[in-house]
């Protein structure tokens, strides 16, 4: 389970491993930070 702000949700194991790779490769401090950034980018892309 991942906690982002006040929201928590379950990630399948394969997605959790990929998220750990993204954190390591792109220098995020945590999985939560990477998820917040991904959500931010999705929102920005949606409104462009």
PDB file of N, H, CA, C and O in Angstrom:
ATOM      1  N   UNK A   1       0.843  -1.172   0.000  1.00  0.00           N
ATOM      2  CA  UNK A   1       0.000   0.000   0.000  1.00  0.00           C
ATOM      3  C   UNK A   1       0.891   1.238   0.000  1.00  0.00           C
ATOM      4  O   UNK A   1       1.921   1.268   0.672  1.00  0.00           O
ATOM      5  N   UNK A   2       0.491   2.254  -0.753  1.00  0.00           N
ATOM      6  H   UNK A   2      -0.346   2.229  -1.299  1.00  0.00           H
ATOM      7  CA  UNK A   2       1.227   3.512  -0.870  1.00  0.00           C
ATOM      8  C   UNK A   2       0.362   4.619  -0.268  1.00  0.00           C
ATOM      9  O   UNK A   2      -0.839   4.686  -0.530  1.00  0.00           O
ATOM     10  N   UNK A   3       0.976   5.486   0.539  1.00  0.00           N
ATOM     11  H   UNK A   3       1.951   5.431   0.753  1.00  0.00           H
ATOM     12  CA  UNK A   3       0.274   6.631   1.115  1.00  0.00           C
ATOM     13  C   UNK A   3       0.798   7.891   0.453  1.00  0.00           C
ATOM     14  O   UNK A   3       1.989   8.193   0.534  1.00  0.00           O
ATOM     15  N   UNK A   4      -0.089   8.628  -0.200  1.00  0.00           N
ATOM     16  H   UNK A   4      -1.056   8.383  -0.265  1.00  0.00           H
ATOM     17  CA  UNK A   4       0.269   9.889  -0.857  1.00  0.00           C
ATOM     18  C   UNK A   4      -0.632  10.963  -0.259  1.00  0.00           C
ATOM     19  O   UNK A   4      -1.835  10.988  -0.523  1.00  0.00           O
ATOM     20  N   UNK A   5      -0.054  11.843   0.542  1.00  0.00           N
ATOM     21  H   UNK A   5       0.923  11.822   0.756  1.00  0.00           H
ATOM     22  CA  UNK A   5      -0.867  12.843   1.235  1.00  0.00           C
ATOM     23  C   UNK A   5      -1.822  12.144   2.172  1.00  0.00           C
ATOM     24  O   UNK A   5      -1.389  11.462   3.101  1.00  0.00           O
ATOM     25  N   UNK A   6      -3.105  12.299   1.950  1.00  0.00           N
ATOM     26  H   UNK A   6      -3.457  12.853   1.195  1.00  0.00           H
ATOM     27  CA  UNK A   6      -4.103  11.637   2.783  1.00  0.00           C
ATOM     28  C   UNK A   6      -4.784  10.496   2.046  1.00  0.00           C
ATOM     29  O   UNK A   6      -5.785   9.958   2.519  1.00  0.00           O
ATOM     30  N   UNK A   7      -4.246  10.124   0.885  1.00  0.00           N
ATOM     31  H   UNK A   7      -3.433  10.561   0.501  1.00  0.00           H
ATOM     32  CA  UNK A   7      -4.827   9.054   0.073  1.00  0.00           C
ATOM     33  C   UNK A   7      -3.905   7.846   0.108  1.00  0.00           C
ATOM     34  O   UNK A   7      -2.693   7.978  -0.058  1.00  0.00           O
ATOM     35  N   UNK A   8      -4.477   6.680   0.321  1.00  0.00           N
ATOM     36  H   UNK A   8      -5.462   6.573   0.455  1.00  0.00           H
ATOM     37  CA  UNK A   8      -3.679   5.457   0.248  1.00  0.00           C
ATOM     38  C   UNK A   8      -4.335   4.517  -0.758  1.00  0.00           C
ATOM     39  O   UNK A   8      -5.556   4.508  -0.915  1.00  0.00           O
ATOM     40  N   UNK A   9      -3.509   3.731  -1.430  1.00  0.00           N
ATOM     41  H   UNK A   9      -2.517   3.738  -1.302  1.00  0.00           H
ATOM     42  CA  UNK A   9      -4.039   2.795  -2.407  1.00  0.00           C
ATOM     43  C   UNK A   9      -3.068   1.641  -2.585  1.00  0.00           C
ATOM     44  O   UNK A   9      -1.891   1.741  -2.237  1.00  0.00           O
ATOM     45  N   UNK A  10      -3.575   0.554  -3.127  1.00  0.00           N
ATOM     46  H   UNK A  10      -4.531   0.474  -3.409  1.00  0.00           H
ATOM     47  CA  UNK A  10      -2.796  -0.658  -3.352  1.00  0.00           C
ATOM     48  C   UNK A  10      -2.242  -0.644  -4.768  1.00  0.00           C
ATOM     49  O   UNK A  10      -2.955  -0.324  -5.720  1.00  0.00           O
ATOM     50  N   UNK A  11      -0.960  -0.995  -4.904  1.00  0.00           N
ATOM     51  H   UNK A  11      -0.381  -1.256  -4.132  1.00  0.00           H
ATOM     52  CA  UNK A  11      -0.344  -1.152  -6.222  1.00  0.00           C
ATOM     53  C   UNK A  11       0.023  -2.615  -6.419  1.00  0.00           C
ATOM     54  O   UNK A  11       0.545  -3.243  -5.499  1.00  0.00           O
ATOM     55  N   UNK A  12      -0.237  -3.171  -7.596  1.00  0.00           N
ATOM     56  H   UNK A  12      -0.661  -2.660  -8.344  1.00  0.00           H
ATOM     57  CA  UNK A  12       0.213  -4.530  -7.882  1.00  0.00           C
ATOM     58  C   UNK A  12       1.741  -4.603  -7.763  1.00  0.00           C
ATOM     59  O   UNK A  12       2.434  -3.602  -7.950  1.00  0.00           O
ATOM     60  N   UNK A  13       2.245  -5.772  -7.457  1.00  0.00           N
ATOM     61  H   UNK A  13       1.683  -6.585  -7.305  1.00  0.00           H
ATOM     62  CA  UNK A  13       3.680  -5.952  -7.212  1.00  0.00           C
ATOM     63  C   UNK A  13       4.545  -5.477  -8.381  1.00  0.00           C
ATOM     64  O   UNK A  13       5.570  -4.831  -8.162  1.00  0.00           O
ATOM     65  N   UNK A  14       4.150  -5.784  -9.607  1.00  0.00           N
ATOM     66  H   UNK A  14       3.317  -6.309  -9.784  1.00  0.00           H
ATOM     67  CA  UNK A  14       4.946  -5.378 -10.774  1.00  0.00           C
ATOM     68  C   UNK A  14       5.028  -3.853 -10.880  1.00  0.00           C
ATOM     69  O   UNK A  14       6.083  -3.304 -11.197  1.00  0.00           O
ATOM     70  N   UNK A  15       3.922  -3.181 -10.617  1.00  0.00           N
ATOM     71  H   UNK A  15       3.065  -3.627 -10.359  1.00  0.00           H
ATOM     72  CA  UNK A  15       3.910  -1.720 -10.677  1.00  0.00           C
ATOM     73  C   UNK A  15       4.726  -1.125  -9.532  1.00  0.00           C
ATOM     74  O   UNK A  15       5.393  -0.105  -9.708  1.00  0.00           O
ATOM     75  N   UNK A  16       4.677  -1.745  -8.386  1.00  0.00           N
ATOM     76  H   UNK A  16       4.135  -2.573  -8.243  1.00  0.00           H
ATOM     77  CA  UNK A  16       5.471  -1.295  -7.235  1.00  0.00           C
ATOM     78  C   UNK A  16       6.966  -1.384  -7.554  1.00  0.00           C
ATOM     79  O   UNK A  16       7.727  -0.473  -7.226  1.00  0.00           O
ATOM     80  N   UNK A  17       7.386  -2.477  -8.190  1.00  0.00           N
ATOM     81  H   UNK A  17       6.768  -3.217  -8.457  1.00  0.00           H
ATOM     82  CA  UNK A  17       8.801  -2.629  -8.567  1.00  0.00           C
ATOM     83  C   UNK A  17       9.208  -1.580  -9.593  1.00  0.00           C
ATOM     84  O   UNK A  17      10.303  -1.024  -9.510  1.00  0.00           O
ATOM     85  N   UNK A  18       8.338  -1.307 -10.558  1.00  0.00           N
ATOM     86  H   UNK A  18       7.448  -1.759 -10.625  1.00  0.00           H
ATOM     87  CA  UNK A  18       8.635  -0.283 -11.569  1.00  0.00           C
ATOM     88  C   UNK A  18       8.738   1.090 -10.914  1.00  0.00           C
ATOM     89  O   UNK A  18       9.598   1.893 -11.276  1.00  0.00           O
ATOM     90  N   UNK A  19       7.873   1.352  -9.966  1.00  0.00           N
ATOM     91  H   UNK A  19       7.175   0.699  -9.672  1.00  0.00           H
ATOM     92  CA  UNK A  19       7.905   2.623  -9.248  1.00  0.00           C
ATOM     93  C   UNK A  19       9.217   2.772  -8.474  1.00  0.00           C
ATOM     94  O   UNK A  19       9.787   3.862  -8.429  1.00  0.00           O
ATOM     95  N   UNK A  20       9.693   1.695  -7.871  1.00  0.00           N
ATOM     96  H   UNK A  20       9.230   0.810  -7.908  1.00  0.00           H
ATOM     97  CA  UNK A  20      10.980   1.736  -7.171  1.00  0.00           C
ATOM     98  C   UNK A  20      12.117   2.049  -8.144  1.00  0.00           C
ATOM     99  O   UNK A  20      13.041   2.784  -7.796  1.00  0.00           O
ATOM    100  N   UNK A  21      12.057   1.500  -9.359  1.00  0.00           N
ATOM    101  H   UNK A  21      11.306   0.904  -9.642  1.00  0.00           H
ATOM    102  CA  UNK A  21      13.064   1.801 -10.390  1.00  0.00           C
ATOM    103  C   UNK A  21      13.020   3.280 -10.771  1.00  0.00           C
ATOM    104  O   UNK A  21      14.060   3.924 -10.903  1.00  0.00           O
ATOM    105  N   UNK A  22      11.818   3.807 -10.946  1.00  0.00           N
ATOM    106  H   UNK A  22      10.973   3.283 -10.839  1.00  0.00           H
ATOM    107  CA  UNK A  22      11.659   5.217 -11.313  1.00  0.00           C
ATOM    108  C   UNK A  22      12.239   6.114 -10.225  1.00  0.00           C
ATOM    109  O   UNK A  22      12.926   7.090 -10.527  1.00  0.00           O
ATOM    110  N   UNK A  23      11.967   5.794  -8.972  1.00  0.00           N
ATOM    111  H   UNK A  23      11.409   5.002  -8.727  1.00  0.00           H
ATOM    112  CA  UNK A  23      12.502   6.575  -7.849  1.00  0.00           C
ATOM    113  C   UNK A  23      14.025   6.584  -7.907  1.00  0.00           C
ATOM    114  O   UNK A  23      14.655   7.630  -7.750  1.00  0.00           O
ATOM    115  N   UNK A  24      14.598   5.433  -8.130  1.00  0.00           N
ATOM    116  H   UNK A  24      14.086   4.584  -8.257  1.00  0.00           H
ATOM    117  CA  UNK A  24      16.063   5.307  -8.171  1.00  0.00           C
ATOM    118  C   UNK A  24      16.649   6.023  -9.397  1.00  0.00           C
ATOM    119  O   UNK A  24      17.629   6.758  -9.272  1.00  0.00           O
ATOM    120  N   UNK A  25      16.059   5.814 -10.571  1.00  0.00           N
ATOM    121  H   UNK A  25      15.263   5.217 -10.672  1.00  0.00           H
ATOM    122  CA  UNK A  25      16.598   6.372 -11.814  1.00  0.00           C
ATOM    123  C   UNK A  25      16.479   7.891 -11.911  1.00  0.00           C
ATOM    124  O   UNK A  25      17.384   8.557 -12.412  1.00  0.00           O
ATOM    125  N   UNK A  26      15.366   8.434 -11.433  1.00  0.00           N
ATOM    126  H   UNK A  26      14.631   7.893 -11.026  1.00  0.00           H
ATOM    127  CA  UNK A  26      15.106   9.860 -11.614  1.00  0.00           C
ATOM    128  C   UNK A  26      15.366  10.692 -10.364  1.00  0.00           C
ATOM    129  O   UNK A  26      15.125  11.899 -10.360  1.00  0.00           O
ATOM    130  N   UNK A  27      15.854  10.060  -9.310  1.00  0.00           N
ATOM    131  H   UNK A  27      16.050   9.079  -9.313  1.00  0.00           H
ATOM    132  CA  UNK A  27      16.282  10.803  -8.131  1.00  0.00           C
ATOM    133  C   UNK A  27      15.180  11.307  -7.220  1.00  0.00           C
ATOM    134  O   UNK A  27      15.386  12.262  -6.471  1.00  0.00           O
ATOM    135  N   UNK A  28      14.018  10.685  -7.271  1.00  0.00           N
ATOM    136  H   UNK A  28      13.850   9.909  -7.879  1.00  0.00           H
ATOM    137  CA  UNK A  28      12.968  11.077  -6.333  1.00  0.00           C
ATOM    138  C   UNK A  28      13.368  10.643  -4.928  1.00  0.00           C
ATOM    139  O   UNK A  28      14.098   9.667  -4.754  1.00  0.00           O
ATOM    140  N   UNK A  29      12.887  11.374  -3.931  1.00  0.00           N
ATOM    141  H   UNK A  29      12.294  12.167  -4.072  1.00  0.00           H
ATOM    142  CA  UNK A  29      13.184  11.039  -2.534  1.00  0.00           C
ATOM    143  C   UNK A  29      12.329   9.875  -2.044  1.00  0.00           C
ATOM    144  O   UNK A  29      12.722   9.156  -1.125  1.00  0.00           O
ATOM    145  N   UNK A  30      11.164   9.691  -2.654  1.00  0.00           N
ATOM    146  H   UNK A  30      10.845  10.276  -3.400  1.00  0.00           H
ATOM    147  CA  UNK A  30      10.250   8.642  -2.207  1.00  0.00           C
ATOM    148  C   UNK A  30       9.306   8.247  -3.336  1.00  0.00           C
ATOM    149  O   UNK A  30       9.209   8.929  -4.356  1.00  0.00           O
ATOM    150  N   UNK A  31       8.617   7.134  -3.130  1.00  0.00           N
ATOM    151  H   UNK A  31       8.696   6.580  -2.302  1.00  0.00           H
ATOM    152  CA  UNK A  31       7.610   6.703  -4.102  1.00  0.00           C
ATOM    153  C   UNK A  31       6.448   7.687  -4.124  1.00  0.00           C
ATOM    154  O   UNK A  31       5.872   7.954  -5.179  1.00  0.00           O
ATOM    155  N   UNK A  32       6.107   8.221  -2.962  1.00  0.00           N
ATOM    156  H   UNK A  32       6.574   8.004  -2.105  1.00  0.00           H
ATOM    157  CA  UNK A  32       5.022   9.202  -2.893  1.00  0.00           C
ATOM    158  C   UNK A  32       5.331  10.429  -3.735  1.00  0.00           C
ATOM    159  O   UNK A  32       4.455  10.950  -4.425  1.00  0.00           O
ATOM    160  N   UNK A  33       6.568  10.889  -3.682  1.00  0.00           N
ATOM    161  H   UNK A  33       7.280  10.465  -3.122  1.00  0.00           H
ATOM    162  CA  UNK A  33       6.967  12.052  -4.476  1.00  0.00           C
ATOM    163  C   UNK A  33       6.836  11.752  -5.970  1.00  0.00           C
ATOM    164  O   UNK A  33       6.358  12.591  -6.733  1.00  0.00           O
ATOM    165  N   UNK A  34       7.258  10.567  -6.383  1.00  0.00           N
ATOM    166  H   UNK A  34       7.647   9.886  -5.763  1.00  0.00           H
ATOM    167  CA  UNK A  34       7.162  10.180  -7.792  1.00  0.00           C
ATOM    168  C   UNK A  34       5.704  10.106  -8.240  1.00  0.00           C
ATOM    169  O   UNK A  34       5.374  10.530  -9.348  1.00  0.00           O
ATOM    170  N   UNK A  35       4.841   9.576  -7.397  1.00  0.00           N
ATOM    171  H   UNK A  35       5.109   9.231  -6.497  1.00  0.00           H
ATOM    172  CA  UNK A  35       3.419   9.484  -7.736  1.00  0.00           C
ATOM    173  C   UNK A  35       2.801  10.871  -7.824  1.00  0.00           C
ATOM    174  O   UNK A  35       2.035  11.147  -8.747  1.00  0.00           O
ATOM    175  N   UNK A  36       3.121  11.743  -6.882  1.00  0.00           N
ATOM    176  H   UNK A  36       3.744  11.519  -6.133  1.00  0.00           H
ATOM    177  CA  UNK A  36       2.596  13.115  -6.928  1.00  0.00           C
ATOM    178  C   UNK A  36       3.016  13.818  -8.213  1.00  0.00           C
ATOM    179  O   UNK A  36       2.217  14.521  -8.832  1.00  0.00           O
ATOM    180  N   UNK A  37       4.274  13.625  -8.611  1.00  0.00           N
ATOM    181  H   UNK A  37       4.922  13.054  -8.108  1.00  0.00           H
ATOM    182  CA  UNK A  37       4.766  14.250  -9.834  1.00  0.00           C
ATOM    183  C   UNK A  37       4.047  13.688 -11.060  1.00  0.00           C
ATOM    184  O   UNK A  37       3.689  14.437 -11.969  1.00  0.00           O
ATOM    185  N   UNK A  38       3.837  12.379 -11.085  1.00  0.00           N
ATOM    186  H   UNK A  38       4.128  11.771 -10.346  1.00  0.00           H
ATOM    187  CA  UNK A  38       3.126  11.755 -12.208  1.00  0.00           C
ATOM    188  C   UNK A  38       1.697  12.278 -12.304  1.00  0.00           C
ATOM    189  O   UNK A  38       1.213  12.558 -13.400  1.00  0.00           O
ATOM    190  N   UNK A  39       1.026  12.411 -11.175  1.00  0.00           N
ATOM    191  H   UNK A  39       1.419  12.183 -10.284  1.00  0.00           H
ATOM    192  CA  UNK A  39      -0.343  12.934 -11.173  1.00  0.00           C
ATOM    193  C   UNK A  39      -0.349  14.385 -11.644  1.00  0.00           C
ATOM    194  O   UNK A  39      -1.219  14.784 -12.419  1.00  0.00           O
ATOM    195  N   UNK A  40       0.616  15.171 -11.181  1.00  0.00           N
ATOM    196  H   UNK A  40       1.322  14.846 -10.552  1.00  0.00           H
ATOM    197  CA  UNK A  40       0.722  16.570 -11.602  1.00  0.00           C
ATOM    198  C   UNK A  40       0.896  16.656 -13.123  1.00  0.00           C
ATOM    199  O   UNK A  40       0.248  17.470 -13.781  1.00  0.00           O
ATOM    200  N   UNK A  41       1.775  15.812 -13.676  1.00  0.00           N
ATOM    201  H   UNK A  41       2.301  15.150 -13.142  1.00  0.00           H
ATOM    202  CA  UNK A  41       2.008  15.826 -15.121  1.00  0.00           C
ATOM    203  C   UNK A  41       0.771  15.389 -15.900  1.00  0.00           C
ATOM    204  O   UNK A  41       0.494  15.923 -16.974  1.00  0.00           O
ATOM    205  N   UNK A  42       0.029  14.426 -15.368  1.00  0.00           N
ATOM    206  H   UNK A  42       0.253  13.992 -14.495  1.00  0.00           H
ATOM    207  CA  UNK A  42      -1.218  14.008 -16.020  1.00  0.00           C
ATOM    208  C   UNK A  42      -2.229  15.144 -16.043  1.00  0.00           C
ATOM    209  O   UNK A  42      -2.898  15.366 -17.052  1.00  0.00           O
ATOM    210  N   UNK A  43      -2.338  15.860 -14.939  1.00  0.00           N
ATOM    211  H   UNK A  43      -1.794  15.680 -14.120  1.00  0.00           H
ATOM    212  CA  UNK A  43      -3.289  16.973 -14.867  1.00  0.00           C
ATOM    213  C   UNK A  43      -2.882  18.086 -15.825  1.00  0.00           C
ATOM    214  O   UNK A  43      -3.726  18.628 -16.539  1.00  0.00           O
ATOM    215  N   UNK A  44      -1.606  18.428 -15.846  1.00  0.00           N
ATOM    216  H   UNK A  44      -0.920  17.987 -15.266  1.00  0.00           H
ATOM    217  CA  UNK A  44      -1.122  19.465 -16.761  1.00  0.00           C
ATOM    218  C   UNK A  44      -1.395  19.057 -18.209  1.00  0.00           C
ATOM    219  O   UNK A  44      -1.865  19.870 -19.005  1.00  0.00           O
ATOM    220  N   UNK A  45      -1.101  17.801 -18.552  1.00  0.00           N
ATOM    221  H   UNK A  45      -0.719  17.141 -17.906  1.00  0.00           H
ATOM    222  CA  UNK A  45      -1.337  17.315 -19.908  1.00  0.00           C
ATOM    223  C   UNK A  45      -2.809  17.314 -20.280  1.00  0.00           C
ATOM    224  O   UNK A  45      -3.160  17.555 -21.435  1.00  0.00           O
ATOM    225  N   UNK A  46      -3.662  17.047 -19.317  1.00  0.00           N
ATOM    226  H   UNK A  46      -3.377  16.851 -18.379  1.00  0.00           H
ATOM    227  CA  UNK A  46      -5.101  17.002 -19.570  1.00  0.00           C
ATOM    228  C   UNK A  46      -5.648  18.378 -19.925  1.00  0.00           C
ATOM    229  O   UNK A  46      -6.533  18.498 -20.772  1.00  0.00           O
ATOM    230  N   UNK A  47      -5.123  19.415 -19.282  1.00  0.00           N
ATOM    231  H   UNK A  47      -4.403  19.317 -18.595  1.00  0.00           H
ATOM    232  CA  UNK A  47      -5.652  20.759 -19.482  1.00  0.00           C
ATOM    233  C   UNK A  47      -4.932  21.547 -20.569  1.00  0.00           C
ATOM    234  O   UNK A  47      -5.279  22.703 -20.808  1.00  0.00           O
ATOM    235  N   UNK A  48      -3.952  20.966 -21.226  1.00  0.00           N
ATOM    236  H   UNK A  48      -3.669  20.027 -21.031  1.00  0.00           H
ATOM    237  CA  UNK A  48      -3.265  21.671 -22.320  1.00  0.00           C
ATOM    238  C   UNK A  48      -4.020  21.529 -23.611  1.00  0.00           C
ATOM    239  O   UNK A  48      -3.591  22.057 -24.637  1.00  0.00           O
TER     240      UNK A  48
END
